[in-house]
Amino acid sequence: MDSKYDTLIYNVRIASMQHNGMPYGELPPTAVAIKEGHIVALLSCDEQLNDALQQTSTVIDGSRLIPCNENEQPTFPWLLPGFIDCHTHLVYGGNRAEEFEMRLQGASYVEIAERGGGIKGTVKKTRQADEQTLLNTAIKRAIRLCEEGVTTIEVKSGYGLDVDTEIRMLSVAKSLEKHLPVTIQTTYLGAHALPNEFNHDANAYIDFICRDALPQIASLGLADAVDVFCETIGFSLQQTERVFSCAKQYGLPVKAHVEQLSGSKGAVLAAKYGALSVDHIEYLADSDIPSLVKSETVAVLLPGAFYYLSEVQKPPVEALRAHNVPIAVATDFNPGSSPLASLLTALNMSCVLFKLTPEEALRGATEHAASALGLNDRGVVDIGNVADLTLWDIETPAELVYCINGHRPIAVFKDGKHV
């Protein structure tokens, strides 16, 4: 006879991220029951739990995961949703450590670009890399995120800028699921920079994206969303809108790199197209925030890039709060402006640099990060959601944000399986 539950986790404190009036959505003493990869019950720790223990294949007693002396009271770990890194550029060739040294020795961005560096330098290395090489390096990077309890990662293309390499990048990203206990969401970012082949003709490149690249990528099912770098050094509002319109024709939601370096009104345009998220947003005007509310668009903060580029203009966190715009936090893991392989460090940065509270930061890597990817089945410990869960030996969830490189989960569950 089949068991009622596959797994039961009890003797834990739960930071559910539900909106129940408690900090971090803390639940009263509760056990989490899992069946076929989903949370199917949240059981009170009374006679109901005793019955459930008899009807479960695998029982996890959280108090046994933390060593204690014989005379000590057992410690209950905290259970949180699996973390979600909702903005990365994880697949690329080579690295830019040499440029880092050059910058510190006084070289300008233009000088580095003239020597073959910058985004176009990464494009060259990515085009030269075969699929296995890209996969091997992407696995190493993704492992670092997974070690911190990340169970869902968004991966963008954008370092190929041609059809073949963009397809190769997205294929490699998708294949990470075969090698690691992680869900991958892929985003086509063809409009990341202008490739040399188009000789400073951005409109012609946008024609290429809409006519050649995006239709092929959509037909192969390789992208879950489409992104554009809408910026003074990227693509104009008109060019961005053409890509968004094309994406909608293929039924793909849009995201946007906007307002990182200037107030271009890219966020307003993204909201017009119902964007899942607007990312960076350091120069987002307070007056543009109501458009995000109307479109239910998530604001994604990327403190790693802010730190790495020594920026000074901060995103309008207070105004976002005032309008109840959901705020997510991500690593922006990329070779040039945020080589940050730690979501927990990004959460700390979001508090120190942008003045988020620890609870806001943790919701930004769970509940709101899920919304930024259009995923309504994770990010919160609740019945019906995917059983992506982490257990931590901490006294309070704030510790995860407060301490840099101080914590790793003592257990991770991906789709209900202890990994």
LOMAR-147149 format. One record per residue (C-alpha): z, x, y; residue in three letters; residue number from 1. Coordinates in pm, 1 decimal, decimal comma. Example, Ala and Ser with C-alpha at 12.3 -4.5 7.8 and 13.67 -1.06 7.14 Angstrom:
residues 2
       zz       xx       yy res   n
    780,0   1230,0   -450,0 ALA   1
    714,0   1367,0   -106,0 SER   2
//
This chain:
residues 419
       zz       xx       yy res   n
      0,0      0,0      0,0 MET   1
    -96,4    137,9    343,7 ASP   2
    184,0    223,8    582,0 SER   3
    221,0     10,5    890,1 LYS   4
    212,4    323,3   1108,5 TYR   5
     53,9    664,4   1059,2 ASP   6
    306,3    846,4   1278,5 THR   7
    632,4    760,5   1448,9 LEU   8
    780,7    983,9   1720,3 ILE   9
   1144,1    919,5   1810,2 TYR  10
   1449,0   1088,4   1962,4 ASN  11
   1246,8   1171,1   2271,5 VAL  12
   1266,5   1088,0   2640,3 ARG  13
    939,6    939,0   2759,9 ILE  14
    774,8   1000,9   3097,0 ALA  15
    515,8    732,0   3035,9 SER  16
    350,6    736,3   3382,1 MET  17
    363,8    358,2   3372,7 GLN  18
    446,9    183,4   3700,2 HIS  19
    779,9     35,1   3594,3 ASN  20
    995,1    126,6   3892,6 GLY  21
   1136,9    436,7   3725,3 MET  22
   1055,7    797,2   3824,2 PRO  23
    768,9    924,9   3610,0 TYR  24
    758,9    583,9   3443,2 GLY  25
   1056,9    679,3   3227,0 GLU  26
   1119,3    435,7   2943,5 LEU  27
   1455,2    341,4   2790,9 PRO  28
   1521,2    494,6   2445,1 PRO  29
   1191,3    426,8   2275,6 THR  30
    990,3    540,5   1976,0 ALA  31
    612,4    574,5   1985,8 VAL  32
    425,9    428,4   1687,1 ALA  33
     73,0    551,9   1620,1 ILE  34
   -200,7    406,4   1399,8 LYS  35
   -559,8    529,7   1370,1 GLU  36
   -530,0    754,7   1673,2 GLY  37
   -386,0    495,9   1913,0 HIS  38
    -43,1    391,6   2033,8 ILE  39
     17,0     56,9   1865,6 VAL  40
    384,0     -2,2   1947,4 ALA  41
    667,4    117,7   2169,4 LEU  42
    979,9     40,9   1970,9 LEU  43
   1335,6     16,8   2094,6 SER  44
   1577,0    247,4   1914,4 CYS  45
   1777,7    -13,4   1725,4 ASP  46
   1726,8   -201,5   1399,8 GLU  47
   1359,3   -230,3   1490,8 GLN  48
   1333,2    148,7   1462,8 LEU  49
   1507,6    157,9   1126,4 ASN  50
   1252,4    -84,3    986,0 ASP  51
    965,4    117,2   1133,3 ALA  52
   1090,1    441,9    979,0 LEU  53
   1048,7    286,1    636,8 GLN  54
    691,4    183,4    714,8 GLN  55
    556,9    512,0    851,8 THR  56
    365,2    790,5    678,9 SER  57
    477,9   1074,2    908,7 THR  58
    800,8   1073,0   1108,7 VAL  59
    861,2   1316,0   1396,4 ILE  60
   1224,9   1353,5   1503,9 ASP  61
   1202,8   1514,1   1847,1 GLY  62
   1560,8   1638,4   1835,8 SER  63
   1473,0   1862,5   1541,9 ARG  64
   1202,7   2041,9   1740,8 LEU  65
   1454,7   2206,0   1974,8 ILE  66
   1696,8   2451,4   1806,6 PRO  67
   2066,8   2401,2   1878,7 CYS  68
   2395,3   2536,5   1748,6 ASN  69
   2587,5   2345,3   1485,1 GLU  70
   2849,3   2218,1   1729,7 ASN  71
   2606,2   2130,1   2008,5 GLU  72
   2471,8   1787,9   2081,5 GLN  73
   2101,2   1767,3   1986,2 PRO  74
   1856,9   1783,4   2276,3 THR  75
   1580,2   1528,9   2310,5 PHE  76
   1248,2   1667,9   2436,6 PRO  77
   1037,1   1490,6   2696,5 TRP  78
    720,4   1317,8   2581,9 LEU  79
    431,6   1296,9   2830,9 LEU  80
     67,9   1193,7   2810,3 PRO  81
   -172,8   1475,0   2728,2 GLY  82
   -291,9   1642,5   3046,4 PHE  83
   -642,6   1582,7   3181,5 ILE  84
   -830,0   1849,5   3377,5 ASP  85
  -1080,0   1629,3   3559,0 CYS  86
  -1283,3   1896,3   3742,4 HIS  87
  -1398,8   2223,6   3582,8 THR  88
  -1707,3   2444,5   3562,9 HIS  89
  -1600,9   2588,6   3229,3 LEU  90
  -1942,1   2692,6   3088,8 VAL  91
  -2112,0   2988,0   3257,5 TYR  92
  -2238,2   3337,8   3191,4 GLY  93
  -2060,7   3656,5   3295,8 GLY  94
  -1788,8   3667,9   3559,9 ASN  95
  -1752,5   3767,9   3923,8 ARG  96
  -1463,9   4013,4   3910,3 ALA  97
  -1679,6   4279,3   4076,6 GLU  98
  -1744,1   4044,1   4369,6 GLU  99
  -1369,7   3986,1   4396,5 PHE 100
  -1321,9   4358,8   4445,9 GLU 101
  -1609,5   4371,4   4697,0 MET 102
  -1460,1   4087,7   4901,9 ARG 103
  -1122,5   4259,9   4914,5 LEU 104
  -1298,9   4574,3   5038,4 GLN 105
  -1453,8   4379,5   5325,7 GLY 106
  -1793,4   4269,0   5196,0 ALA 107
  -1912,6   3935,4   5335,3 SER 108
  -2047,2   3644,7   5130,9 TYR 109
  -2396,5   3718,6   5267,4 VAL 110
  -2373,2   4084,5   5164,7 GLU 111
  -2259,3   3986,0   4817,1 ILE 112
  -2544,4   3735,8   4786,1 ALA 113
  -2796,6   3998,0   4898,1 GLU 114
  -2673,7   4220,5   4615,5 ARG 115
  -2744,3   3944,0   4365,7 GLY 116
  -2400,7   3788,0   4362,6 GLY 117
  -2260,6   3446,8   4445,3 GLY 118
  -2368,6   3129,4   4267,3 ILE 119
  -2718,4   3266,8   4215,2 LYS 120
  -2571,8   3569,9   4040,0 GLY 121
  -2392,6   3339,2   3797,3 THR 122
  -2714,0   3139,0   3756,5 VAL 123
  -2897,3   3455,0   3651,4 LYS 124
  -2629,0   3549,7   3398,7 LYS 125
  -2607,4   3194,5   3263,0 THR 126
  -2983,0   3168,5   3214,4 ARG 127
  -2978,4   3497,9   3025,4 GLN 128
  -2694,8   3391,2   2794,7 ALA 129
  -2779,9   3224,9   2464,7 ASP 130
  -2598,8   2916,6   2341,8 GLU 131
  -2359,4   3105,6   2112,5 GLN 132
  -2255,4   3344,7   2389,8 THR 133
  -2188,0   3055,6   2627,1 LEU 134
  -1992,7   2876,1   2355,9 LEU 135
  -1777,6   3176,8   2267,4 ASN 136
  -1670,6   3234,3   2627,0 THR 137
  -1620,3   2863,5   2695,7 ALA 138
  -1391,1   2835,7   2391,8 ILE 139
  -1174,6   3121,0   2524,0 LYS 140
  -1141,2   2949,0   2860,8 ARG 141
  -1073,8   2606,5   2714,7 ALA 142
   -805,9   2748,2   2483,7 ILE 143
   -606,0   2854,5   2789,5 ARG 144
   -608,1   2497,4   2918,2 LEU 145
   -526,9   2346,2   2579,4 CYS 146
   -229,3   2581,2   2541,7 GLU 147
    -69,5   2399,9   2835,4 GLU 148
   -110,5   2055,1   2683,1 GLY 149
   -454,1   1964,1   2818,6 VAL 150
   -622,2   1718,6   2581,5 THR 151
   -917,7   1604,7   2796,4 THR 152
  -1143,2   1830,2   3006,1 ILE 153
  -1432,9   1748,2   3235,2 GLU 154
  -1704,2   2016,9   3230,5 VAL 155
  -1984,7   2036,4   3484,8 LYS 156
  -2321,4   2206,0   3454,7 SER 157
  -2477,8   2358,1   3766,5 GLY 158
  -2525,7   2726,2   3681,1 TYR 159
  -2867,7   2678,7   3525,4 GLY 160
  -3054,0   2483,9   3796,0 LEU 161
  -3346,5   2441,4   3556,2 ASP 162
  -3391,3   2195,1   3273,5 VAL 163
  -3342,1   2422,5   2973,0 ASP 164
  -3027,6   2600,3   3091,4 THR 165
  -2863,5   2284,6   3223,3 GLU 166
  -2923,2   2119,8   2884,6 ILE 167
  -2783,8   2427,9   2710,8 ARG 168
  -2470,7   2422,3   2927,6 MET 169
  -2407,0   2053,1   2866,2 LEU 170
  -2470,6   2091,4   2492,8 SER 171
  -2221,7   2378,3   2475,0 VAL 172
  -1965,3   2174,6   2664,6 ALA 173
  -2003,3   1880,4   2425,6 LYS 174
  -1971,3   2111,0   2124,4 SER 175
  -1625,9   2230,3   2236,2 LEU 176
  -1489,5   1916,8   2070,2 GLU 177
  -1591,9   2063,6   1733,1 LYS 178
  -1380,7   2374,3   1789,3 HIS 179
  -1072,3   2253,5   1976,6 LEU 180
   -848,7   1944,3   1977,8 PRO 181
   -987,1   1817,5   2307,4 VAL 182
  -1205,7   1542,0   2449,0 THR 183
  -1488,8   1667,0   2670,8 ILE 184
  -1644,2   1466,0   2951,9 GLN 185
  -1966,1   1621,8   3082,4 THR 186
  -2108,9   1600,5   3433,4 THR 187
  -2461,1   1698,7   3537,2 TYR 188
  -2435,6   1903,6   3858,4 LEU 189
  -2797,7   2005,5   3905,1 GLY 190
  -2756,0   1968,1   4282,8 ALA 191
  -2507,6   2255,9   4296,8 HIS 192
  -2720,9   2513,5   4476,7 ALA 193
  -3087,9   2580,2   4550,8 LEU 194
  -3257,8   2797,2   4285,3 PRO 195
  -3493,9   3078,9   4384,6 ASN 196
  -3793,9   2896,5   4236,9 GLU 197
  -3788,6   2640,2   4516,4 PHE 198
  -3804,7   2897,6   4795,5 ASN 199
  -3574,6   2720,7   5041,2 HIS 200
  -3739,3   2381,4   4984,6 ASP 201
  -3436,8   2165,0   4904,5 ALA 202
  -3633,6   1839,7   4911,4 ASN 203
  -3870,8   1969,8   4646,3 ALA 204
  -3573,9   2067,2   4430,6 TYR 205
  -3425,8   1718,6   4465,0 ILE 206
  -3769,1   1585,0   4358,6 ASP 207
  -3742,2   1807,2   4049,8 PHE 208
  -3391,0   1681,5   3969,3 ILE 209
  -3487,8   1315,0   3997,3 CYS 210
  -3830,0   1344,7   3833,2 ARG 211
  -3773,9   1604,2   3558,5 ASP 212
  -3416,0   1714,4   3493,5 ALA 213
  -3205,3   1401,1   3520,9 LEU 214
  -3435,9   1181,1   3308,8 PRO 215
  -3430,4   1434,9   3023,7 GLN 216
  -3054,1   1485,9   3039,3 ILE 217
  -2995,4   1110,4   3049,5 ALA 218
  -3227,1   1050,4   2753,9 SER 219
  -3036,6   1308,7   2548,3 LEU 220
  -2702,4   1148,2   2631,2 GLY 221
  -2563,2   1479,7   2751,7 LEU 222
  -2401,5   1362,4   3075,1 ALA 223
  -2118,5   1117,0   3132,8 ASP 224
  -2161,4   1138,9   3511,4 ALA 225
  -2368,8   1302,0   3786,4 VAL 226
  -2226,9   1518,5   4066,4 ASP 227
  -2368,1   1665,9   4391,1 VAL 228
  -2242,9   1942,1   4620,0 PHE 229
  -2284,8   1756,7   4949,4 CYS 230
  -2209,7   2016,5   5214,7 GLU 231
  -2361,4   2222,4   5496,3 THR 232
  -2434,1   2502,6   5246,8 ILE 233
  -2523,8   2252,4   4973,6 GLY 234
  -2727,2   1933,2   5005,2 PHE 235
  -2761,3   1682,8   5288,5 SER 236
  -2650,4   1321,2   5286,5 LEU 237
  -3009,7   1207,4   5239,2 GLN 238
  -3066,5   1444,9   4947,6 GLN 239
  -2734,7   1347,2   4792,1 THR 240
  -2819,6    979,3   4817,0 GLU 241
  -3147,8   1034,6   4634,7 ARG 242
  -2961,2   1190,1   4340,5 VAL 243
  -2699,3    913,7   4342,4 PHE 244
  -2970,0    647,8   4343,7 SER 245
  -3146,3    816,1   4052,9 CYS 246
  -2821,0    844,1   3859,0 ALA 247
  -2759,5    472,3   3902,0 LYS 248
  -3107,8    399,5   3762,9 GLN 249
  -2998,3    571,5   3441,1 TYR 250
  -2661,7    395,1   3431,4 GLY 251
  -2462,5    709,5   3509,7 LEU 252
  -2158,9    700,8   3742,1 PRO 253
  -2141,1    951,9   4025,1 VAL 254
  -1888,5   1203,8   4153,1 LYS 255
  -1911,7   1427,1   4458,1 ALA 256
  -1807,0   1765,9   4592,7 HIS 257
  -1750,3   1661,4   4955,4 VAL 258
  -1571,2   1755,9   5275,2 GLU 259
  -1473,0   2098,6   5143,7 GLN 260
  -1606,4   2299,9   5436,9 LEU 261
  -1696,2   2037,1   5696,3 SER 262
  -1671,5   1666,1   5770,6 GLY 263
  -2015,4   1558,9   5647,6 SER 264
  -1928,2   1195,0   5564,4 LYS 265
  -2017,0   1265,7   5201,8 GLY 266
  -1710,4   1075,3   5086,0 ALA 267
  -1828,3    760,2   5262,9 VAL 268
  -2167,8    791,9   5094,2 LEU 269
  -2002,3    850,7   4756,0 ALA 270
  -1785,8    541,9   4805,1 ALA 271
  -2098,3    338,7   4884,3 LYS 272
  -2221,1    425,6   4534,4 TYR 273
  -1885,7    345,9   4373,3 GLY 274
  -1808,8    709,9   4295,5 ALA 275
  -1545,7    779,2   4032,5 LEU 276
  -1408,0   1056,7   4250,2 SER 277
  -1452,8   1263,1   4563,3 VAL 278
  -1339,5   1622,3   4513,2 ASP 279
  -1205,5   1891,9   4749,3 HIS 280
  -1189,5   1662,6   5062,6 ILE 281
  -1009,6   1910,9   5289,4 GLU 282
  -1211,7   1780,9   5589,0 TYR 283
  -1194,6   1411,9   5495,2 LEU 284
  -1137,7   1205,8   5811,2 ALA 285
   -853,6    955,4   5807,1 ASP 286
  -1099,1    690,5   5927,6 SER 287
  -1311,8    740,3   5614,1 ASP 288
  -1027,5    671,6   5371,1 ILE 289
  -1058,9    287,9   5372,1 PRO 290
  -1403,5    325,6   5215,6 SER 291
  -1238,8    499,8   4918,6 LEU 292
   -990,1    215,7   4885,7 VAL 293
  -1269,9    -40,3   4875,6 LYS 294
  -1461,7    147,5   4604,4 SER 295
  -1145,4    239,6   4407,3 GLU 296
  -1251,8    603,7   4422,3 THR 297
  -1003,5    875,0   4321,0 VAL 298
   -933,1   1165,3   4556,3 ALA 299
   -930,2   1490,2   4356,9 VAL 300
   -742,6   1785,4   4505,4 LEU 301
   -845,5   2136,6   4402,1 LEU 302
   -574,6   2370,6   4530,8 PRO 303
   -706,4   2667,3   4330,1 GLY 304
  -1019,1   2689,5   4545,3 ALA 305
   -813,6   2636,3   4862,4 PHE 306
   -590,0   2927,0   4761,3 TYR 307
   -862,3   3157,5   4634,3 TYR 308
  -1080,0   3116,0   4944,4 LEU 309
   -780,2   3144,6   5180,4 SER 310
   -865,7   2812,2   5343,0 GLU 311
   -649,0   2663,0   5616,6 VAL 312
   -772,1   2303,2   5650,2 GLN 313
   -562,7   2086,9   5417,2 LYS 314
   -664,6   1752,7   5266,6 PRO 315
   -515,4   1444,9   5438,2 PRO 316
   -247,1   1376,3   5178,8 VAL 317
    -29,3   1162,9   5406,8 GLU 318
   -320,8    935,7   5496,4 ALA 319
   -423,7    907,7   5130,8 LEU 320
    -66,5    805,5   5046,6 ARG 321
    -58,5    552,8   5329,3 ALA 322
   -370,1    383,0   5189,4 HIS 323
   -250,5    409,3   4826,1 ASN 324
   -555,4    610,2   4724,7 VAL 325
   -497,1    756,1   4375,6 PRO 326
   -471,3   1136,1   4393,9 ILE 327
   -573,1   1358,2   4103,5 ALA 328
   -528,2   1734,9   4069,1 VAL 329
   -755,7   1970,2   3874,9 ALA 330
   -817,0   2343,1   3827,4 THR 331
  -1181,0   2359,1   3946,7 ASP 332
  -1204,0   2642,1   3689,4 PHE 333
  -1515,6   2835,7   3798,1 ASN 334
  -1617,5   3202,3   3827,1 PRO 335
  -1645,9   3223,1   4204,2 GLY 336
  -1393,9   3019,6   4400,6 SER 337
  -1130,6   2915,4   4145,8 SER 338
  -1107,1   3127,9   3828,9 PRO 339
   -791,7   2935,6   3743,3 LEU 340
   -722,6   2875,1   3374,5 ALA 341
   -392,4   2692,9   3426,2 SER 342
   -357,8   2326,4   3513,4 LEU 343
     19,4   2364,9   3544,6 LEU 344
    -34,3   2631,0   3811,5 THR 345
   -273,5   2397,1   3992,8 ALA 346
      0,0   2132,6   3990,2 LEU 347
    247,3   2378,8   4139,8 ASN 348
     -8,0   2475,4   4406,0 MET 349
    -67,2   2110,0   4492,0 SER 350
    303,5   2076,3   4570,2 CYS 351
    350,3   2404,9   4754,0 VAL 352
     22,2   2402,0   4948,3 LEU 353
    -46,9   2029,5   4989,8 PHE 354
    310,1   1890,0   4971,9 LYS 355
    263,2   1656,3   4678,1 LEU 356
    581,4   1558,5   4499,1 THR 357
    618,3   1672,7   4137,2 PRO 358
    570,9   1313,8   4022,6 GLU 359
    251,7   1280,0   4226,5 GLU 360
    125,2   1606,0   4079,7 ALA 361
    198,1   1500,6   3721,1 LEU 362
     36,8   1160,1   3776,4 ARG 363
   -254,7   1356,3   3920,6 GLY 364
   -306,6   1533,2   3589,6 ALA 365
   -256,1   1222,6   3375,6 THR 366
   -298,6    867,0   3505,5 GLU 367
   -516,6    943,7   3808,7 HIS 368
   -714,6   1220,2   3638,2 ALA 369
   -814,3    966,3   3373,6 ALA 370
   -933,7    729,1   3646,1 SER 371
  -1134,1   1011,9   3805,3 ALA 372
  -1331,1   1030,2   3480,0 LEU 373
  -1364,3    655,4   3433,3 GLY 374
  -1137,1    666,3   3128,2 LEU 375
   -898,8    370,6   3099,2 ASN 376
   -763,4    457,9   2754,5 ASP 377
   -545,6    761,1   2832,1 ARG 378
   -323,5    925,1   3091,9 GLY 379
    -39,7    674,8   3038,8 VAL 380
    188,2    628,0   2738,8 VAL 381
    124,4    262,2   2664,4 ASP 382
     18,2     31,9   2382,9 ILE 383
   -353,8     46,6   2316,6 GLY 384
   -410,1    390,5   2464,4 ASN 385
   -530,0    696,8   2278,1 VAL 386
   -236,0    886,2   2129,2 ALA 387
   -287,8   1206,5   2328,6 ASP 388
     71,7   1318,7   2375,1 LEU 389
    274,7   1631,1   2449,9 THR 390
    639,1   1720,4   2385,2 LEU 391
    831,0   1960,0   2611,1 TRP 392
   1165,8   2140,1   2592,5 ASP 393
   1268,3   2063,3   2951,4 ILE 394
   1551,8   1884,3   3128,2 GLU 395
   1328,0   1696,0   3370,7 THR 396
    950,0   1653,2   3408,6 PRO 397
    969,1   1822,0   3749,9 ALA 398
   1029,8   2152,5   3568,3 GLU 399
    666,1   2156,4   3456,1 LEU 400
    554,1   2171,8   3818,4 VAL 401
    839,3   2377,8   3960,3 TYR 402
    805,7   2681,4   3733,1 CYS 403
    488,9   2893,4   3726,7 ILE 404
    390,9   2997,1   3372,7 ASN 405
    729,5   2890,4   3244,8 GLY 406
    643,3   2625,3   2989,1 HIS 407
    422,6   2545,2   2694,4 ARG 408
    446,2   2222,9   2493,2 PRO 409
    648,3   2238,6   2172,9 ILE 410
    410,5   1988,2   2015,6 ALA 411
     72,6   1834,8   2100,9 VAL 412
    -79,0   1522,9   1949,6 PHE 413
   -452,7   1466,6   1987,1 LYS 414
   -580,4   1125,1   1878,4 ASP 415
   -246,1   1082,9   1701,9 GLY 416
   -273,3   1403,7   1500,2 LYS 417
    -16,5   1678,9   1540,6 HIS 418
   -228,7   1979,3   1641,5 VAL 419
//
